[in-house]
Structures are given as C-alpha cells and as structure tokens.
Amino acid sequence: MASTKEIKNRIKSVGDTQKITNAMYLISSTKMRKARRDAEETRPYFNLLRSEIRRMFAVGKDFKSRYYDADVDETKAGGRNGILVITGDKGLAGAYNQNVIKETLELMERSDDYKLYVVGDYGWRYFRSHEADVCEEFAHSMNQPTLAMARDITRELLDEFDENEFDRLYVCYTEYTGGMSAGAARHDRLIPFDKDDFVPEGDETGDDAEAVFEFEPDVNTVLERSMQSYLVGYVYSALVNSYSSEQSARMMAMDAANDNASDLLAELKLEFNHLRQNAITQEITEVSSGARSLKNKGR
C-alpha cells in the first residue's frame, strides 16, 4: 500500500498536469475563434468569385483551360494523382490526425501512381516513416493559417501541375462541423474542375444566360485567372476548416483529460484521508495502550 507521502506527491503531480491541460483547452479555444473569424472576413470575396465563375459558364459555351475537363473520370485507370494532405503539427487532439491519414490512405489505394503534398509535421513524419512518395520540397507547418500561406501552397501546387507531376489534384482535410466537434475527414478534387462544381444541378444556364458580357482579353484568360484565385480560396478554406477542427478536437481531448484528472484527484484524496485516519487511529490506540500499561504498572 502506498504511503501518505507517495499519495501527496501523486496528488501534486496530477494537479500540475490538470493545470496544463486546462491551459491547453483555453489556448485551443482562442485559436479556433480567431481562425473562424478570419475565415468569415474573407468568405464574401470568394463567394462572389464563385458566382462570377458560374456566370462565365452561364454565358459561355466552349472553354479551354488547363484546369478544366468536361469528361473527367474519377475511376479512370492510369494517370498520376497529387494529394494535398492537411494534418496538425502535433498530437494531443484525439483521433484528428489519424482520421485524415486514414482518408488519405483510402484515396492512395485508388491509384498506384501518386504524390503527396503534406501540410503539418504530424502527417509529414507519418508518411515519411512509411516510405510514401512525399514531395520533399513541399514543407509547410500547420500553424495559424493565413491567406498568404494558402497563396504559397496553391502556387507551388500549380507549378507542379504545369510540370506534369500529376494529372489530378485532391485535397484531404477535416471539415469543421461547428461547436465542440472534431469534424469529419473528407477529400475533394481540385483539379481538373467541372462546371457542375459551380452550376447547381438542374440550372445549367443560370439567371444571366441571356445577358451579354464582354471579356478582356478573352473568356478563357479571365476564367483561368479567376480559377487561380478560386483555388487559393478553396485551399484557404480547407486550411481553416482543418485548423478549427484540430483545435476543437484538442479542446475535447483536454476537457476529457480535465474530467479524468478531477476523478483521479477525488479518488487519491479519499485514499489519502483513509490512510491519514488510519494513522491517527493507530496513534491514538498506541497512546491509549501506553497509558493503560503505565496505569497498571503503577498499581
């Protein structure tokens, strides 16, 4: 049985750990609110950009773009897939990182030829240790995501696409579902895109089909430049969603750790009180026995 000194030391250790987990909970809460606020501030611009791209499809017929393929086939054999994987930099976030990795592994199984572009130290270490085909020059830390960070990532990916490093580009990330939720891991195809990604089903022309627009220098150039900005917005949204999901998952993990620490402290304090009570009872018994012995000796 542990001594009272050992239990006191353990109570102190658990209490110190609980302070750390509580601080991590508060820090993750602050980071998540900031990320969501930044995303809300940029969302109107990218929503408007999406509407303008839809308008181009509504008034135009023939588009030629390196980003566009009207007959893209998800199940087509052959070709090289590029996969942008967004994980966290560290653990202590429940199953957040493992869910993204699992989603990526399922996507990798669809093609024997792929190349990974990993954001986040956790995913980088995992895939490197499992000898996956990871782009060595592509290294980004999943710290507080910014629009500049999304631009850099998109520029590098488009350069790789232009150099024929891959034929299709996917992004594996965690979609934030709001509240205290770890979100859901998913994957989306970024390149090549289909106009169905912008035009709702059953509305192939849109409200501006009869309107007349002039594009300078031409519709293909405008569309290509618009798509580059749209891809930046998509990558930024995936980064913010993943970051918010990570912080939410960490909040849940730290909250559970706090609850477990409280339960453990209650048990340790109860055990400590029992031991202390037994020690006091033992001392009283010894004093009483000694007094009784002296009394009997005096008689």
C-alpha positions in Angstrom: 0.0 0.0 0.0 1.3 3.5 -0.9 2.3 5.8 1.9 0.7 9.2 2.6 3.8 10.9 1.2 3.6 9.0 -2.0 -0.1 9.8 -2.4 0.6 13.5 -1.7 3.2 13.6 -4.4 0.9 11.9 -6.8 -1.9 14.4 -6.0 0.5 17.3 -6.7 1.6 15.7 -10.0 -2.0 15.2 -11.2 -2.9 18.7 -10.1 0.0 20.1 -12.1 -1.0 18.1 -15.2 -4.6 19.3 -14.8 -3.3 22.9 -14.9 -1.5 22.2 -18.2 -4.5 20.5 -19.8 -6.8 23.3 -18.7 -4.4 25.9 -20.2 -4.2 24.0 -23.5 -8.0 23.9 -23.6 -8.2 27.7 -23.2 -5.4 28.3 -25.8 -7.2 26.0 -28.4 -10.5 27.8 -27.8 -8.8 31.2 -28.5 -7.1 29.9 -31.7 -10.3 28.3 -33.0 -12.3 31.5 -32.6 -9.6 33.6 -34.3 -9.4 31.2 -37.3 -13.2 31.2 -37.7 -13.3 35.0 -37.6 -10.6 35.3 -40.2 -12.4 32.8 -42.5 -15.7 34.8 -42.1 -13.9 38.0 -43.1 -12.6 36.5 -46.4 -15.7 34.4 -47.3 -17.7 37.1 -49.1 -14.9 37.7 -51.6 -14.6 34.0 -52.6 -18.4 33.6 -52.7 -18.6 36.5 -55.1 -15.8 35.0 -57.2 -17.6 31.6 -57.3 -20.7 33.4 -58.6 -18.7 35.2 -61.3 -17.2 31.9 -62.5 -20.7 30.5 -62.6 -21.7 33.5 -64.7 -18.9 32.7 -67.2 -20.2 29.2 -67.6 -23.8 30.5 -67.9 -23.0 32.8 -70.9 -20.1 30.9 -72.5 -20.1 27.6 -74.3 -16.6 26.5 -75.2 -13.9 26.8 -72.6 -10.3 25.7 -72.9 -8.4 25.7 -69.7 -5.6 23.6 -68.2 -7.8 23.4 -65.1 -11.0 22.3 -66.9 -12.0 18.8 -68.1 -15.6 18.2 -69.0 -15.1 14.4 -69.2 -13.1 13.9 -66.0 -13.4 10.3 -64.8 -12.7 9.7 -61.1 -12.4 5.9 -61.7 -10.2 6.2 -64.8 -7.2 3.9 -64.6 -3.8 5.3 -65.1 -2.7 8.9 -64.5 -0.9 10.3 -61.5 -2.8 11.7 -58.5 -1.5 14.6 -56.5 -2.8 14.6 -52.9 -2.7 17.7 -50.7 -2.9 16.3 -47.1 -3.6 18.7 -44.2 -2.8 17.4 -40.7 -1.7 19.1 -37.5 1.8 19.8 -36.3 1.4 17.7 -33.1 -0.9 15.2 -31.4 -3.0 15.5 -28.2 -6.1 16.1 -30.4 -7.8 12.7 -30.1 -8.2 10.9 -33.5 -8.0 14.1 -35.6 -4.7 13.3 -37.3 -5.4 9.6 -37.7 -8.8 10.3 -39.4 -7.1 12.4 -42.1 -4.4 9.9 -42.6 -6.9 7.1 -42.9 -8.8 9.1 -45.5 -5.6 9.7 -47.4 -4.6 6.0 -47.4 -8.0 5.1 -48.8 -7.5 7.6 -51.6 -4.0 6.4 -52.2 -5.3 2.8 -52.8 -7.3 4.0 -55.8 -4.1 4.6 -57.8 -0.7 3.1 -57.9 0.8 6.3 -59.0 0.5 9.3 -56.6 2.5 12.0 -55.0 1.8 13.5 -51.6 2.0 17.2 -50.6 1.7 17.3 -46.9 0.9 20.3 -44.7 1.6 19.6 -41.0 4.5 18.0 -39.2 2.4 15.1 -37.9 1.4 13.9 -41.4 4.9 14.6 -42.7 6.5 12.3 -40.1 3.9 9.6 -40.6 4.2 9.3 -44.4 8.0 9.7 -44.3 8.3 6.8 -41.8 6.0 4.7 -44.0 8.1 5.4 -47.1 5.3 7.0 -49.1 6.0 9.2 -52.1 6.1 12.6 -50.4 7.3 15.8 -52.1 10.4 16.7 -50.3 10.4 20.3 -51.3 6.9 20.8 -50.1 7.0 21.5 -46.4 4.5 23.7 -44.6 3.8 23.9 -40.9 0.2 23.9 -39.9 0.4 26.9 -37.7 -2.2 29.7 -37.7 -3.4 29.5 -41.4 -3.3 32.7 -43.4 -4.3 33.8 -46.9 -0.6 34.3 -47.8 0.1 30.7 -46.7 -2.8 29.5 -49.0 -1.4 31.5 -51.9 2.1 30.0 -51.4 0.7 26.5 -51.3 -1.5 27.0 -54.3 1.3 28.5 -56.3 3.6 25.5 -55.6 0.8 23.0 -56.5 0.0 24.8 -59.8 3.7 24.8 -60.6 3.8 21.1 -60.0 0.7 20.7 -62.2 2.3 22.7 -65.0 5.3 20.4 -64.8 3.1 17.4 -65.3 3.9 16.0 -61.8 0.2 14.9 -61.5 -2.9 14.7 -63.7 -5.5 15.1 -60.9 -5.2 17.0 -57.6 -7.1 16.1 -54.5 -7.2 17.7 -51.0 -7.7 15.6 -47.9 -8.7 17.7 -44.9 -11.1 17.8 -42.0 -14.4 19.7 -42.4 -15.3 21.6 -39.3 -19.0 21.0 -38.4 -19.3 23.6 -35.6 -19.4 23.5 -31.9 -17.4 21.0 -29.8 -16.8 18.6 -32.7 -13.7 17.0 -34.1 -15.2 17.4 -37.6 -15.2 14.8 -40.4 -12.3 13.8 -42.6 -13.0 14.1 -46.4 -11.4 14.5 -49.8 -12.3 16.8 -52.7 -11.0 17.0 -56.3 -9.5 20.4 -57.0 -8.0 19.9 -60.5 -9.4 19.4 -63.1 -12.7 21.0 -62.2 -16.0 20.6 -63.8 -18.6 23.3 -64.4 -21.0 21.2 -62.4 -18.9 22.2 -59.4 -20.2 25.7 -59.9 -23.6 25.4 -61.5 -26.3 23.8 -59.3 -27.9 20.7 -60.6 -30.9 21.5 -62.9 -29.7 25.0 -63.5 -27.2 24.7 -66.4 -27.6 28.2 -67.7 -28.2 30.4 -64.6 -30.1 33.7 -64.3 -27.6 35.5 -66.6 -27.9 33.3 -69.6 -29.5 36.0 -71.7 -27.1 38.7 -70.6 -24.3 39.9 -72.8 -20.8 40.2 -71.3 -17.5 41.2 -72.8 -14.3 39.6 -71.6 -10.9 41.2 -72.0 -8.7 39.8 -73.4 -10.9 36.7 -73.8 -13.1 34.5 -71.7 -10.5 31.7 -71.4 -7.9 34.1 -69.9 -10.4 35.6 -67.5 -11.6 32.1 -66.4 -8.0 30.8 -65.9 -7.0 33.8 -63.7 -10.3 33.6 -61.8 -9.7 29.9 -61.2 -6.3 30.5 -59.7 -7.9 32.9 -57.2 -10.7 30.4 -56.6 -8.2 27.6 -55.8 -6.5 29.9 -53.3 -9.8 30.4 -51.6 -10.5 26.7 -51.6 -7.1 25.8 -50.1 -7.5 28.5 -47.5 -11.0 27.2 -46.6 -9.5 23.7 -46.2 -6.7 25.0 -44.0 -9.1 27.0 -41.8 -11.5 24.1 -41.5 -8.7 21.7 -40.6 -7.2 24.1 -38.1 -10.6 24.8 -36.5 -11.3 21.0 -36.3 -7.9 20.4 -34.8 -8.4 23.0 -32.1 -11.9 21.7 -31.4 -10.6 18.1 -31.2 -7.9 19.3 -28.8 -10.4 21.1 -26.7 -12.5 17.9 -26.4 -9.4 15.8 -25.5 -8.2 18.4 -22.9 -11.7 18.6 -21.5 -11.8 14.8 -21.1 -8.4 14.9 -19.5 -9.5 17.5 -17.0 -12.5 15.4 -16.1 -10.3 12.3 -15.7 -7.9 14.3 -13.6 -10.7 15.5 -11.3 -12.0 12.0 -10.8 -8.4 10.7 -10.1 -7.8 13.6 -7.6 -11.1 12.7 -5.8 -10.0 9.1 -5.5 -6.5 10.0 -4.4 -7.8 12.5 -1.8 -10.2 9.9 -0.5 -7.4 7.3 -0.2 -5.2 9.9 1.5 -7.8 10.7 4.0 -8.4 7.0 4.8 -4.6 6.5 5.3 -4.4 9.6 7.5 -7.4 8.5 9.5 -5.9 5.0 10.0 -2.6 6.6 11.1 -4.4 8.8 13.6 -6.4 5.9 14.9 -3.2 3.8 15.2 -1.5 6.6 17.2 -4.5 7.0 19.5 -4.5 3.3 20.0 -0.8 3.3 20.8 -1.1 6.2 23.2 -4.1 4.6 25.0 -2.3 1.3 25.3 0.8 3.0 26.7 -1.3 5.0 29.2 -3.1 1.8 30.3 0.2 0.0 30.7 1.6 2.8 32.9 -1.5 2.8 35.0 -1.4 -0.9 35.5 2.3 -0.7 36.4 1.6 2.0 38.9 -0.9 -0.2 40.6 
